[in-house]
Amino acid sequence: MKKILVPIDFSKDSMHALKHALTLTGKVDAGLRIIHVRKNKDYDRPFIIEGSEIAYEKTVRNFCEEIINKYKNRQNLDYVVARGKVYAKIIERALKDKTDMIIMGTHGVSGFEEFWLGSNSYRVVCQAPSPVLTIQYGFRKKNITKIVLPVDAYRDTRQKVPFTTELAAMVGAEIHIVEVRSTNESVIKKRLKKYADQVYDYVIKRKVKAIRDSLYGSDISDLTISYAVHVGAELISIVSRQRGAPVNLRISTTAQQMVNHSPIPVLSIHPGRL
């Protein structure tokens, strides 16, 4: 992993995601680029700095420079400012930089939409060329020690495994390989075991600690989130399957619920994009 992109709008949510990104880049020795997208071409609106009640009349570049100076002891940290549609410019930058991962908050107050569904964050998850790590503001842990990797009955469920395993090896995390199902059909149970066996073999061959488990219930996303909370995981890795035409891509309902409701950061990986 060499390049990480972090969209910021200077809200508490996006700055919280930036702090997580800074911790991760220190572990994996990757470069970090901040991007802020201005929707208005005519002026820079004032922002309120966390912990202060004063609105500082500074330009976007002033704020970006302050962030860079604050973490000037870190190498490979820079920023870009773009104008246009927020999600489109984030995706454009990720493609141009060949970004390995995008890390972003799920809510915001200016550059991003206030509500998750239909927001720029959602569109980035749907269309980004690289894995997207979304972080809820309330999540405080920064070190990744446990990653939950749910395995379902779809063939592409395994496509998230190489990237997740590489990340786990870099940060020294263990992977919880969890078979998740909403049926007791023998053919599904057999397929799940086969897929989970393949995933387990892949992970341990790369000298990453792996733990096996199995879950059964009607709501796959709720099962996975509950399990992750129970074991104290810091990350859930999912495949974000897509639906719709290229101009109106959506992710599956399960993936949408996972990203939207999980209090634990979610790594969304598109099948076939790695």
Residue pairs with C-beta under 8 A, 6 or more apart in sequence:
1 28
1 30
1 100
1 101
1 166
1 167
1 170
2 30
2 31
2 100
3 30
3 31
3 33
3 97
3 98
3 99
3 100
3 101
4 21
4 24
4 25
4 30
4 31
4 32
4 33
4 99
4 100
4 101
4 102
4 103
5 32
5 33
5 35
5 90
5 93
5 94
5 97
5 99
5 101
5 102
5 103
6 14
6 17
6 18
6 21
6 32
6 33
6 34
6 35
6 102
6 103
6 104
7 14
7 34
7 35
7 36
7 37
7 86
7 90
7 102
7 104
7 111
7 112
7 124
8 14
8 15
8 17
8 18
8 34
8 35
8 36
8 67
8 111
9 36
9 108
9 109
9 110
9 111
9 112
10 36
10 47
10 49
10 63
10 110
10 111
11 105
11 107
11 108
11 109
11 110
11 111
11 112
12 50
12 137
13 105
13 106
13 107
13 108
13 109
13 112
13 137
14 104
14 105
14 108
14 111
14 112
15 50
16 105
16 135
16 137
17 103
17 104
17 105
17 135
18 34
18 67
18 103
19 142
20 103
20 135
20 142
20 265
21 32
21 103
22 32
22 71
22 74
23 142
23 143
24 30
24 103
24 142
24 144
24 171
25 31
25 32
25 74
25 76
26 74
27 143
27 144
27 170
27 171
28 167
28 170
28 171
30 76
30 100
31 75
31 76
31 77
32 74
32 76
32 77
32 78
33 77
33 78
33 79
33 80
33 93
33 97
33 99
34 64
34 67
34 77
34 78
34 79
34 80
35 79
35 80
35 81
35 82
35 89
35 90
35 93
36 60
36 63
36 64
36 79
36 80
36 81
36 82
36 111
37 81
37 82
37 83
37 84
37 85
37 86
37 89
37 90
37 111
38 44
38 60
38 81
38 82
38 83
38 111
39 83
39 84
39 85
39 86
39 111
41 83
44 58
44 59
44 60
45 110
46 55
46 56
46 57
46 58
47 55
47 56
47 58
47 63
47 110
48 54
48 55
48 56
49 56
60 81
61 81
64 79
64 81
67 79
68 77
68 78
68 79
71 77
80 93
82 89
82 92
82 93
83 89
85 120
86 111
86 112
86 120
87 120
87 121
87 123
87 124
87 127
90 102
90 104
90 120
90 124
90 128
91 124
91 127
91 128
91 129
93 99
94 102
94 128
94 129
94 130
95 129
99 129
99 130
100 130
100 131
101 130
101 131
101 132
101 133
102 124
102 128
102 130
102 131
102 132
102 133
103 132
103 133
103 135
104 121
104 124
104 132
104 133
104 134
104 135
105 112
105 121
105 134
105 135
105 136
105 137
106 116
106 121
106 134
106 135
106 136
106 137
106 259
106 260
107 113
107 114
107 115
107 116
107 119
107 121
107 137
108 114
108 121
111 120
112 119
112 120
112 121
113 119
113 120
113 121
116 122
116 259
116 260
117 256
117 260
121 134
122 256
122 259
124 132
125 132
125 134
125 240
125 251
125 259
125 268
126 240
126 242
126 249
126 250
126 251
127 249
128 270
129 273
130 273
131 163
131 267
131 268
131 269
131 270
131 274
132 240
132 267
132 268
133 235
133 265
133 266
133 267
133 268
134 259
134 265
134 266
134 268
135 265
136 262
136 263
136 264
136 265
138 263
139 263
139 264
139 265
141 234
143 171
143 234
144 167
144 168
144 171
144 173
144 234
144 235
145 171
145 172
145 173
145 174
145 234
146 173
146 174
146 176
146 231
146 232
146 233
146 234
146 235
147 164
147 167
147 168
147 173
147 174
147 175
147 176
147 233
147 234
147 235
147 236
147 237
148 175
148 176
148 178
148 224
148 227
148 228
148 231
148 233
148 235
148 236
148 237
148 264
149 160
149 161
149 164
149 175
149 176
149 177
149 178
149 199
149 236
149 237
150 157
150 178
150 179
150 180
150 220
150 224
150 236
150 237
150 238
151 157
151 158
151 177
151 178
151 179
151 180
151 192
151 195
151 196
151 199
152 180
152 181
152 192
152 220
153 181
153 188
153 191
153 192
153 195
154 239
154 241
156 239
156 241
156 271
156 272
157 195
157 239
158 195
158 198
158 199
159 239
159 269
159 271
159 272
159 274
160 237
160 238
160 239
160 267
160 269
161 199
161 202
161 203
162 202
162 274
163 237
163 269
163 274
164 175
164 237
164 267
164 269
165 175
165 202
165 203
165 206
165 208
166 206
167 173
167 267
168 174
168 175
168 203
168 208
169 206
169 207
169 208
173 208
173 234
173 235
174 208
174 209
174 210
174 211
175 203
175 208
175 209
175 210
175 211
176 210
176 211
176 213
176 227
176 228
176 231
176 233
177 196
177 199
177 200
177 203
177 210
177 211
177 212
177 213
178 212
178 213
178 214
178 215
178 224
178 227
179 192
179 193
179 195
179 196
179 212
179 213
179 214
179 215
180 214
180 215
180 220
180 223
180 224
181 188
181 189
181 192
181 214
181 215
181 216
181 220
182 216
182 217
182 218
182 219
182 220
184 216
192 214
196 212
200 210
200 212
203 210
204 210
213 227
215 223
215 224
215 227
216 223
217 223
220 254
221 254
221 257
221 258
221 261
221 262
222 257
224 236
224 238
224 258
225 236
225 258
225 261
225 262
225 263
225 264
228 236
228 262
228 264
229 263
229 264
233 264
234 264
234 265
235 264
235 265
235 266
235 267
236 258
236 262
236 264
236 265
236 266
236 267
237 266
237 267
237 269
238 255
238 258
238 259
238 266
238 267
238 268
238 269
239 255
239 268
239 269
239 270
239 271
240 251
240 252
240 255
240 259
240 268
240 269
240 270
241 251
241 252
241 255
241 271
242 249
242 250
242 251
242 252
242 270
243 249
243 250
243 251
243 252
244 250
250 256
251 259
251 268
255 268
258 266
259 266
259 268
